[in-house]
Amino acid sequence: MRLGRVEFTALLAMSMALAALGIDMILPAFGDMRASFGLAEDSTAVAGTVTAYFFGLAIAQVVYGPLADRYGRKPTLYAGYAIYLLGAVASALAPSLSTLLVARFVWGLGAAGPRVVTLSVVRDRFDGNEMSRAMSFIMAVFVLVPIMAPTLGAVVASVASWRWVFGVCGVLVALMALWATRLEESLDPADRLELRFERILAAGRLILTNRLTMGYTLALTSLFGVFVSYLASSEIIFGEVFGVVDEFPILFGALAAVMGAATLANAFVVRRFGTRRMAHGVLLLYVLVAVVFVFVGSTTGGRPELGVFMPTMAAMLSCHSLLIPNFNTIAMEPMRPIAGTASAVIGTVSTAGGALIGALLDQSFDGTILPMAIGFAVLGAVALSLVVWAERGRLFERR
């Protein structure tokens, strides 16, 4: 029986949200992890568990894409589920931080499968603004995970070892695998592509030489870099800069709720204004707000009042959540014949590049919010430059 649109959207969103679950749920357990591994209370070493995860997520996508184009979306999805479960269990049992980092990398390898398949299935079924609307609905549900995950992680960590936080993630992916049995295969057997190196190389060349696809992919990479840094550093920023350790899950969830609302709004607004006009207008606003963020950080010694920081971050993250589905849509538009491979390349470049940028920004943390604010401004300007290049200077045009 064909899934209704609501269940279809929810299933894909929650499947894609497994990637976010593997990050956001473990953040409240960082303190216990430091204690367990004998690290200082202000150590940023455990942030490596986020970076390792993102590198696994990035690298594996380039493998899942061709597999999804050859064997279909569902078999590829289940391969990702299985590796995800293996990584979660290995993380829960890791005896040392170095072992945990390896397990988290494997976990990221598994999380890449659902991400690639979700984008591929959406591209199989929708075009243009309808694709952007579908992605917005999926991303809106997807963003619910960061709202709930830190609280769930905090609850689990309060009654059991931090290792059980990872164990719960394993249980949840098993439940998703059961639900996904209802998902239909969206790749027509006639459209399946041979798994040959020459074919994959030709597809990769087509993607890498498409100005529109690569311009928006690199812009996504810039935005994702600063977002990865925010995710990895958020726990220590709220704790060290603002002294609100216990309130972290609530504050983090509140910002995620704002992101979710903005993403949901995009699904309705994009139909009126079009994907490009929406994306270009929000990108200009993003850069403007980032400049304001730097000004706030500079004039307060990098330690603004929490009441100033929260609205500013909410504005930044709202712009971010509006840009991601639209940039993904524009990048994927020319790539329908090779949707799986294109999704993989776009995901690999943006995730790997973003993880590297995020890791570099993490190292710049100096006890203030200023390095992160500068990161938003600089990388926002880079994204704007790349979009202008991709569009050959013609912004706000309907196509």
C-alpha positions as CSV (number, residue, x, y, z in Angstrom):
1,M,0.0,0.0,0.0
2,R,1.4,3.4,-1.1
3,L,2.3,5.6,1.9
4,G,0.2,8.8,2.4
5,R,2.1,12.1,2.1
6,V,2.2,12.7,5.8
7,E,3.6,9.2,6.7
8,F,6.0,9.4,3.7
9,T,7.3,12.7,4.9
10,A,7.5,11.6,8.5
11,L,9.3,8.4,7.7
12,L,11.9,10.0,5.5
13,A,12.4,12.9,8.0
14,M,12.9,10.5,10.9
15,S,15.2,8.3,8.9
16,M,17.3,11.3,7.9
17,A,17.1,12.6,11.5
18,L,19.0,9.5,12.7
19,A,22.1,11.5,11.6
20,A,21.2,14.3,13.9
21,L,20.2,12.0,16.7
22,G,23.7,10.6,16.7
23,I,25.0,14.0,17.6
24,D,22.4,15.9,19.6
25,M,21.5,13.1,22.0
26,I,25.0,12.7,23.2
27,L,25.8,16.4,23.9
28,P,24.4,16.4,27.5
29,A,26.6,13.3,28.3
30,F,29.9,15.2,27.5
31,G,30.5,16.0,31.1
32,D,30.1,12.3,32.2
33,M,32.3,11.3,29.3
34,R,35.1,13.6,30.4
35,A,34.9,12.2,33.9
36,S,34.9,8.6,32.6
37,F,38.0,9.2,30.5
38,G,39.8,11.3,33.1
39,L,39.7,14.6,31.2
40,A,39.6,18.1,32.6
41,E,36.1,19.6,33.1
42,D,36.8,22.3,30.4
43,S,38.4,19.8,27.9
44,T,37.2,20.0,24.3
45,A,38.6,16.6,23.5
46,V,35.2,14.9,23.6
47,A,34.1,17.3,20.8
48,G,36.2,15.0,18.6
49,T,33.3,12.5,18.9
50,V,31.2,14.9,16.8
51,T,34.0,15.6,14.3
52,A,34.8,11.8,13.8
53,Y,31.1,11.2,13.3
54,F,30.8,13.9,10.6
55,F,33.9,12.6,8.8
56,G,32.3,9.1,8.6
57,L,29.1,10.7,7.5
58,A,30.9,12.5,4.7
59,I,33.1,9.8,3.4
60,A,30.5,7.1,3.1
61,Q,28.0,9.1,1.1
62,V,30.1,8.8,-2.1
63,V,29.7,5.0,-1.7
64,Y,26.0,4.9,-0.9
65,G,25.1,7.1,-3.9
66,P,26.2,4.7,-6.7
67,L,24.8,1.8,-4.7
68,A,21.4,3.5,-4.5
69,D,21.5,4.1,-8.3
70,R,22.4,0.5,-9.0
71,Y,20.6,-1.7,-6.4
72,G,17.7,0.7,-5.4
73,R,16.9,3.0,-2.5
74,K,15.6,0.5,0.0
75,P,18.6,-2.0,0.0
76,T,20.9,0.9,0.4
77,L,18.8,2.3,3.2
78,Y,19.0,-1.0,5.2
79,A,22.7,-1.2,4.7
80,G,23.0,2.2,6.4
81,Y,20.8,1.1,9.2
82,A,22.9,-2.0,9.9
83,I,26.2,0.0,10.0
84,Y,24.5,2.7,12.2
85,L,23.5,0.0,14.7
86,L,27.0,-1.5,14.7
87,G,28.6,1.9,15.4
88,A,26.1,2.8,18.2
89,V,26.7,-0.5,20.0
90,A,30.5,-0.2,19.5
91,S,30.4,3.3,21.0
92,A,28.4,2.2,24.0
93,L,31.1,-0.5,24.7
94,A,34.2,1.6,23.9
95,P,36.8,1.3,26.7
96,S,38.8,4.4,25.8
97,L,38.3,7.8,24.1
98,S,40.5,6.7,21.1
99,T,38.3,3.6,20.6
100,L,35.2,5.7,21.0
101,L,36.4,8.0,18.2
102,V,36.8,5.0,15.9
103,A,33.4,3.7,16.8
104,R,31.9,7.1,16.2
105,F,33.5,7.2,12.8
106,V,31.8,3.9,12.0
107,W,28.5,5.2,13.3
108,G,28.8,8.1,10.9
109,L,29.4,5.7,8.1
110,G,26.1,4.2,8.8
111,A,24.3,7.5,9.2
112,A,25.3,8.4,5.7
113,G,23.0,5.8,4.1
114,P,19.6,7.2,5.3
115,R,20.8,10.7,4.3
116,V,21.7,9.8,0.7
117,V,18.5,7.7,0.3
118,T,16.2,10.4,1.6
119,L,17.5,13.0,-0.8
120,S,17.4,10.5,-3.7
121,V,13.8,9.4,-2.9
122,V,12.7,13.1,-2.8
123,R,14.4,13.8,-6.1
124,D,12.7,10.7,-7.6
125,R,9.2,11.9,-6.7
126,F,9.3,15.7,-6.9
127,D,10.6,18.5,-9.1
128,G,11.3,22.3,-8.7
129,N,9.4,24.2,-6.0
130,E,7.5,21.0,-5.0
131,M,10.9,19.4,-4.3
132,S,11.8,22.3,-2.1
133,R,8.5,22.2,-0.3
134,A,8.9,18.4,0.3
135,M,12.5,19.0,1.6
136,S,11.2,21.8,3.9
137,F,8.6,19.6,5.4
138,I,11.2,16.8,5.9
139,M,13.7,19.2,7.4
140,A,11.0,20.7,9.7
141,V,10.3,17.3,11.2
142,F,14.0,16.5,11.1
143,V,14.7,19.6,13.3
144,L,12.4,18.2,15.9
145,V,15.2,15.8,16.8
146,P,17.5,18.5,18.2
147,I,14.6,19.8,20.2
148,M,14.0,16.5,21.9
149,A,17.3,14.7,21.7
150,P,19.3,16.6,24.3
151,T,16.5,16.3,26.8
152,L,16.2,12.6,26.1
153,G,20.0,12.2,26.4
154,A,20.0,14.2,29.7
155,V,17.3,12.0,31.1
156,V,19.1,8.8,30.1
157,A,22.4,10.1,31.5
158,S,20.8,11.1,34.7
159,V,19.5,7.6,35.5
160,A,22.2,5.5,33.8
161,S,25.8,5.6,32.4
162,W,26.5,7.8,29.4
163,R,27.0,4.5,27.5
164,W,23.2,3.9,27.6
165,V,22.7,7.1,25.7
166,F,24.5,5.4,22.8
167,G,22.5,2.2,23.5
168,V,19.2,4.1,23.1
169,C,20.3,5.3,19.7
170,G,20.8,1.7,18.7
171,V,17.3,0.8,19.8
172,L,15.8,3.7,17.8
173,V,17.5,2.7,14.6
174,A,16.2,-0.8,15.0
175,L,12.6,0.7,15.3
176,M,13.2,2.8,12.2
177,A,14.3,-0.3,10.2
178,L,11.0,-1.9,11.2
179,W,8.9,1.2,10.1
180,A,10.8,1.5,6.8
181,T,9.5,-1.8,5.6
182,R,6.4,0.2,4.5
183,L,8.5,2.4,2.2
184,E,8.1,1.7,-1.5
185,E,11.1,1.4,-3.8
186,S,11.1,4.7,-5.8
187,L,13.8,3.8,-8.4
188,D,12.3,2.4,-11.5
189,P,14.2,-0.8,-12.5
190,A,14.6,0.7,-16.0
191,D,16.5,3.6,-14.5
192,R,19.1,1.5,-12.6
193,L,22.7,2.3,-13.5
194,E,25.5,-0.1,-13.9
195,L,28.0,-0.2,-11.0
196,R,31.0,0.4,-13.2
197,F,33.9,2.7,-12.4
198,E,33.7,4.4,-15.8
199,R,30.0,5.1,-15.3
200,I,30.6,6.5,-11.8
201,L,33.5,8.6,-13.0
202,A,31.4,10.0,-15.8
203,A,28.6,10.8,-13.4
204,G,31.1,12.5,-11.0
205,R,32.5,14.5,-13.8
206,L,29.0,15.7,-14.8
207,I,28.4,16.8,-11.3
208,L,31.7,18.5,-10.7
209,T,31.6,20.4,-13.9
210,N,28.0,21.7,-13.4
211,R,28.4,25.3,-12.3
212,L,25.1,25.5,-10.6
213,T,25.4,22.2,-8.7
214,M,28.9,22.8,-7.5
215,G,28.4,26.5,-6.7
216,Y,25.6,25.7,-4.3
217,T,27.3,22.6,-3.0
218,L,30.3,24.7,-2.0
219,A,28.1,27.3,-0.5
220,L,26.4,24.6,1.5
221,T,29.8,23.5,2.7
222,S,30.6,27.0,4.0
223,L,27.3,27.2,5.9
224,F,27.6,23.6,7.2
225,G,31.1,24.3,8.5
226,V,30.1,26.9,11.0
227,F,27.0,24.9,12.0
228,V,29.1,21.9,12.8
229,S,31.3,24.1,15.0
230,Y,28.1,25.4,16.8
231,L,26.9,21.8,17.4
232,A,30.3,20.7,18.7
233,S,30.9,23.8,20.9
234,S,27.4,24.6,22.1
235,E,27.7,22.6,25.3
236,I,30.9,24.2,26.4
237,I,29.8,27.7,25.2
238,F,26.6,27.6,27.3
239,G,28.5,26.2,30.2
240,E,31.8,28.2,30.1
241,V,30.6,31.5,28.7
242,F,27.1,31.7,30.2
243,G,27.3,29.3,33.2
244,V,24.0,27.6,32.4
245,V,25.1,23.9,32.4
246,D,21.8,22.5,33.7
247,E,19.7,24.6,31.4
248,F,21.7,23.6,28.3
249,P,19.2,21.0,26.9
250,I,16.3,23.5,27.2
251,L,18.2,26.4,25.6
252,F,19.6,24.2,22.9
253,G,16.2,22.8,22.2
254,A,14.6,26.2,22.1
255,L,17.0,27.3,19.4
256,A,16.3,24.1,17.5
257,A,12.5,24.8,17.8
258,V,13.1,28.2,16.1
259,M,15.0,26.4,13.3
260,G,12.1,24.0,12.9
261,A,9.5,26.7,12.7
262,A,11.6,28.6,10.1
263,T,12.1,25.4,8.0
264,L,8.3,24.7,8.1
265,A,7.6,28.3,7.1
266,N,9.9,27.9,4.1
267,A,7.6,25.1,2.7
268,F,4.8,27.6,2.4
269,V,6.7,30.8,1.4
270,V,8.8,29.1,-1.3
271,R,5.6,28.4,-3.3
272,R,4.9,32.1,-3.4
273,F,8.3,33.5,-4.1
274,G,10.2,30.6,-5.7
275,T,13.2,28.7,-4.5
276,R,15.8,31.0,-5.8
277,R,14.3,34.3,-4.7
278,M,13.8,32.8,-1.2
279,A,17.3,31.5,-1.0
280,H,19.0,34.6,-2.3
281,G,17.0,37.0,0.0
282,V,17.7,34.9,3.1
283,L,21.4,34.6,2.3
284,L,21.8,38.4,2.2
285,L,19.9,38.6,5.5
286,Y,22.2,35.8,6.9
287,V,25.3,37.9,6.1
288,L,23.8,41.0,7.6
289,V,22.8,39.3,10.9
290,A,26.3,37.7,11.1
291,V,27.9,41.1,10.9
292,V,25.6,42.2,13.8
293,F,26.7,39.1,15.7
294,V,30.3,40.0,15.3
295,F,29.6,43.6,16.5
296,V,27.8,42.2,19.6
297,G,30.7,39.9,20.3
298,S,33.3,42.6,19.9
299,T,31.6,45.2,22.0
300,T,31.0,42.8,24.9
301,G,34.4,41.2,25.0
302,G,32.9,38.0,23.6
303,R,30.6,37.6,26.6
304,P,27.2,39.2,25.8
305,E,24.2,38.8,28.1
306,L,22.4,35.5,27.5
307,G,19.3,37.6,26.7
308,V,21.2,39.1,23.8
309,F,23.0,36.0,22.6
310,M,19.8,33.8,22.3
311,P,17.8,36.1,19.9
312,T,20.9,36.7,17.8
313,M,21.6,33.0,17.6
314,A,18.0,32.3,16.8
315,A,18.1,34.7,13.9
316,M,21.3,33.2,12.6
317,L,20.1,29.6,12.9
318,S,16.7,30.5,11.4
319,C,18.4,31.9,8.3
320,H,20.6,28.7,8.2
321,S,17.6,26.4,8.3
322,L,15.9,28.4,5.5
323,L,19.0,28.1,3.3
324,I,19.7,24.4,3.6
325,P,16.6,22.9,1.9
326,N,16.7,25.5,-0.8
327,F,20.4,25.2,-1.6
328,N,20.0,21.4,-1.7
329,T,17.1,21.7,-4.1
330,I,18.9,24.0,-6.5
331,A,22.0,21.9,-6.4
332,M,20.0,18.7,-7.2
333,E,17.8,20.2,-9.9
334,P,20.0,19.4,-12.9
335,M,20.8,15.9,-11.6
336,R,17.7,13.8,-11.8
337,P,19.2,11.0,-14.1
338,I,21.9,10.4,-11.5
339,A,20.1,11.5,-8.3
340,G,21.7,8.9,-6.0
341,T,25.3,9.7,-7.1
342,A,24.6,13.4,-7.1
343,S,23.1,13.3,-3.6
344,A,26.3,11.4,-2.5
345,V,28.7,13.9,-4.1
346,I,26.8,16.9,-2.7
347,G,26.6,15.3,0.7
348,T,30.3,14.2,0.7
349,V,31.7,17.6,-0.3
350,S,29.4,19.6,2.0
351,T,29.7,17.3,5.0
352,A,33.5,16.5,4.8
353,G,34.3,20.1,4.0
354,G,32.0,21.3,6.7
355,A,33.4,18.9,9.3
356,L,37.0,20.1,8.5
357,I,36.0,23.7,8.7
358,G,34.0,23.0,11.9
359,A,37.0,21.2,13.5
360,L,39.3,24.2,12.7
361,L,36.7,26.6,14.3
362,D,36.5,24.4,17.4
363,Q,40.2,24.9,18.0
364,S,39.7,28.6,17.9
365,F,37.4,28.7,21.0
366,D,38.9,31.1,23.5
367,G,36.3,31.2,26.2
368,T,34.1,33.6,24.3
369,I,31.5,33.6,21.5
370,L,33.6,35.8,19.2
371,P,35.4,33.1,17.1
372,M,32.0,31.5,16.3
373,A,30.5,34.9,15.4
374,I,33.4,35.7,13.1
375,G,33.0,32.2,11.6
376,F,29.3,32.9,10.8
377,A,30.3,36.2,9.1
378,V,33.3,35.0,7.1
379,L,31.7,31.8,5.9
380,G,28.4,33.5,5.2
381,A,30.3,36.0,2.9
382,V,32.0,33.0,1.2
383,A,28.6,31.3,0.6
384,L,27.3,34.5,-0.9
385,S,30.2,34.8,-3.2
386,L,29.8,31.2,-4.4
387,V,26.1,31.7,-5.1
388,V,26.8,34.9,-7.1
389,W,29.4,32.8,-9.1
390,A,27.0,29.9,-9.6
391,E,24.2,32.3,-10.8
392,R,26.6,34.3,-13.0
393,G,25.7,37.4,-11.0
394,R,21.9,37.1,-11.7
395,L,20.3,36.8,-8.3
396,F,16.6,36.7,-7.6
397,E,15.6,35.4,-11.0
398,R,12.8,32.8,-11.4
399,R,13.8,29.8,-13.5
